[in-house]
């Protein structure tokens, strides 16, 4: 109900501009989970039931319905299922919902999940055919060398995640990867297997290769550049490289 009313409020403020992405993972550490009252062990039945309840709360209120999201009811906020494994791909296929794969941090099952989603998709009132987003870590700059330098912020962030030392995005450091041992470099490479880093030509080729491999309907670009102005520049370079007529609009997320 809280989620339905929060996104219902956004939908009333910005009609046609709001999507709701749902994933099973809490997306945080155990201490924060407890603060959010999310320390109860969930079962595989919980998430499908929650998705169905949100669809009902965001749909038109039925006669006699006692639990109504205000605002929220009747907004029909589009629901996307998010995942980094195969569970949500299967559920999105069964419910006929759009699907977004978190290949920006967990690329291992990307192609398998997309294949499962498309192969098992059942048309619904929401979609008549599969529709998939692929997350892409992107660092674009005027030259490959500058992009590699800016990407060191992402490499540091990823290493912090892998070693349990999360923190704010660090400033770039020249030659960061070269200082690491092979195991650390391999961990970062695995985490960022779908990353596209480089100048305009490299970005164009990298995104096109990923598009050919995944047949994605959309890319969701994650550009962890330390300087906010250069982060926006990174997205603009990507848009221009792909021949888009307008700048890429950064997505806002609500945890």
C-alpha positions in Angstrom: 0.0 0.0 0.0 2.8 2.4 0.8 4.5 1.7 -2.5 1.3 2.1 -4.4 0.5 5.4 -2.8 4.0 6.7 -3.2 4.1 5.9 -6.9 0.4 6.9 -7.3 1.4 10.4 -6.0 4.2 10.6 -8.5 1.9 9.5 -11.3 -0.6 12.2 -10.4 2.2 14.8 -10.3 3.8 13.6 -13.6 1.2 11.7 -15.7 2.7 9.3 -18.1 6.2 9.8 -16.8 6.4 7.2 -14.0 7.4 3.5 -14.1 7.5 1.2 -11.1 10.4 -1.3 -11.0 10.0 -4.3 -8.7 12.7 -6.7 -7.6 13.0 -9.4 -4.9 16.3 -8.4 -3.4 16.3 -5.8 -0.6 19.2 -4.0 -2.2 21.0 -3.1 1.0 22.9 -4.4 4.0 21.5 -6.4 6.9 21.4 -3.5 9.3 19.4 -1.3 6.9 17.1 -4.2 6.2 16.3 -4.5 9.9 15.6 -0.7 10.0 13.2 -1.1 7.1 11.5 -4.1 8.8 12.8 -6.3 6.0 14.5 -8.9 8.2 11.8 -11.5 7.8 12.9 -14.4 5.6 10.8 -14.2 2.4 9.6 -17.2 0.4 9.4 -17.6 -3.4 5.6 -17.1 -3.0 5.9 -13.6 -1.4 7.2 -11.7 -4.4 4.6 -12.9 -7.0 1.9 -12.2 -4.5 3.2 -8.7 -3.9 3.4 -8.0 -7.6 -0.3 -9.1 -8.0 -1.3 -6.9 -5.1 0.4 -3.8 -6.5 -1.3 -4.4 -9.9 -4.6 -4.5 -8.1 -3.9 -1.4 -6.0 -2.8 0.6 -9.0 -5.7 -0.5 -11.2 -9.3 0.6 -11.1 -10.9 0.1 -7.7 -13.5 -2.7 -7.8 -16.9 -2.3 -6.3 -16.8 -3.1 -2.6 -12.9 -3.0 -2.5 -12.0 -2.1 1.0 -8.2 -1.5 0.6 -7.7 1.4 -1.8 -4.5 3.3 -2.6 -5.2 7.1 -2.3 -3.7 8.3 -4.6 -2.7 5.3 -6.7 -6.0 3.6 -7.6 -6.7 4.1 -11.3 -3.3 5.4 -12.2 -2.2 2.1 -13.8 1.5 2.9 -13.2 3.4 0.6 -15.5 5.1 -2.2 -13.5 8.5 -3.6 -14.6 10.0 -6.7 -13.1 13.7 -6.3 -12.3 16.2 -9.2 -11.8 19.7 -10.4 -11.9 18.9 -14.1 -12.0 16.2 -16.2 -13.7 13.3 -16.0 -11.2 12.0 -12.6 -12.2 12.5 -13.4 -15.9 10.2 -16.4 -15.5 7.6 -14.4 -13.5 7.7 -11.5 -16.0 7.0 -14.0 -18.8 4.1 -15.6 -17.0 2.5 -12.3 -16.1 3.2 -10.6 -19.5 5.1 -7.8 -17.9 8.1 -5.8 -19.2 11.5 -7.0 -17.8 14.7 -5.3 -16.9 17.9 -7.2 -16.3 20.5 -5.9 -13.9 23.5 -6.6 -16.2 25.1 -3.3 -15.0 26.2 -5.2 -11.9 25.3 -8.9 -12.4 25.8 -9.8 -16.1 26.4 -13.5 -15.7 22.8 -14.7 -16.5 21.9 -11.9 -18.9 21.5 -13.9 -22.1 20.0 -16.9 -20.3 17.4 -14.7 -18.6 16.4 -12.9 -21.8 16.0 -16.2 -23.6 13.9 -17.6 -20.8 11.7 -14.4 -20.7 11.1 -14.3 -24.4 10.6 -18.0 -24.9 8.0 -18.3 -22.1 6.3 -14.9 -22.6 2.5 -14.9 -22.4 0.7 -11.9 -23.9 -1.3 -9.8 -21.4 -3.4 -6.7 -21.1 -0.1 -4.9 -20.5 2.0 -6.3 -23.4 1.3 -8.3 -26.5 5.0 -9.3 -26.9 8.2 -9.3 -24.8 9.9 -6.0 -24.0 13.3 -6.0 -22.2 15.7 -3.4 -20.8 19.4 -4.2 -20.3 21.5 -2.3 -17.8 24.8 -1.1 -19.2 27.7 0.5 -17.2 28.9 3.3 -19.4 31.8 5.7 -19.2 32.1 7.9 -22.3 34.6 10.7 -22.9 36.1 12.5 -25.9 39.0 9.9 -26.0 39.6 6.3 -24.9 42.3 7.4 -22.6 40.2 9.9 -20.7 37.3 7.4 -20.4 39.7 4.8 -18.9 40.9 7.4 -16.4 37.3 8.4 -15.4 36.3 4.7 -15.2 38.7 4.2 -12.3 36.0 5.7 -10.1 33.7 2.8 -11.1 36.5 0.3 -10.6 37.1 1.6 -7.1 33.4 1.5 -6.3 33.1 -2.1 -7.6 36.1 -3.3 -5.6 34.5 -1.7 -2.5 31.3 -3.7 -3.1 33.2 -6.9 -3.7 35.3 -6.5 -0.5 32.4 -5.2 1.7 33.8 -1.7 1.9 31.0 0.4 0.4 31.2 4.1 0.4 30.7 7.2 -1.7 31.9 7.2 -5.3 35.6 8.0 -5.2 37.6 10.4 -7.4 39.4 8.9 -10.4 42.9 7.6 -9.9 45.4 7.2 -12.7 46.6 3.6 -13.2 44.2 2.2 -10.6 43.7 -1.2 -12.2 47.4 -1.8 -12.8 48.0 -1.6 -9.0 45.6 -4.4 -8.2 46.4 -8.1 -8.0 45.0 -10.5 -10.7 42.2 -11.7 -8.5 40.9 -8.2 -7.8 41.1 -7.3 -11.5 39.2 -10.5 -12.5 36.5 -9.7 -9.9 36.0 -6.2 -11.4 36.0 -7.5 -14.9 33.3 -10.1 -14.1 31.2 -7.4 -12.4 31.5 -5.1 -15.4 31.3 -7.6 -18.2 28.7 -5.5 -20.0 30.5 -2.2 -19.5 31.2 0.1 -22.4 34.2 2.4 -21.8 35.8 4.7 -24.3 35.6 7.6 -26.8 32.7 8.0 -29.3 33.8 5.4 -31.7 34.5 2.8 -29.0 31.1 3.6 -27.3 29.3 3.3 -30.6 30.9 -0.1 -31.4 30.4 -1.4 -27.8 26.7 -0.5 -27.6 26.1 -1.9 -31.1 27.8 -5.2 -30.2 25.7 -5.4 -27.0 22.5 -4.6 -28.9 23.3 -7.3 -31.4 23.9 -9.9 -28.7 20.9 -9.1 -26.5 18.3 -7.6 -29.0 17.4 -5.4 -26.1 14.5 -3.0 -26.6 16.2 -0.4 -24.4 19.5 0.2 -22.6 19.5 1.7 -19.2 22.9 3.5 -18.9 24.7 3.7 -15.5 27.4 6.3 -15.7 29.4 6.4 -12.5 31.6 9.4 -13.3 32.8 11.4 -10.3 32.2 14.8 -11.7 28.5 15.4 -12.3 29.1 17.6 -15.3 31.3 14.9 -16.9 28.7 12.3 -16.0 26.1 14.2 -18.1 28.7 14.7 -20.8 29.2 10.9 -20.8 25.5 10.3 -21.5 25.4 13.0 -24.2 28.4 11.4 -25.9 26.6 8.1 -25.9 23.5 9.6 -27.3 25.4 11.3 -30.1 27.4 8.2 -30.8 24.2 6.2 -31.2 22.7 8.9 -33.5 19.9 10.0 -31.1 18.4 13.4 -31.8 18.0 14.3 -28.1 20.3 14.0 -25.0 19.8 10.9 -22.8 17.6 11.8 -19.8 19.1 10.3 -16.6 16.6 8.1 -14.8 15.6 8.8 -11.2 15.2 5.8 -8.8 13.4 5.5 -5.5 14.8 2.8 -3.2 
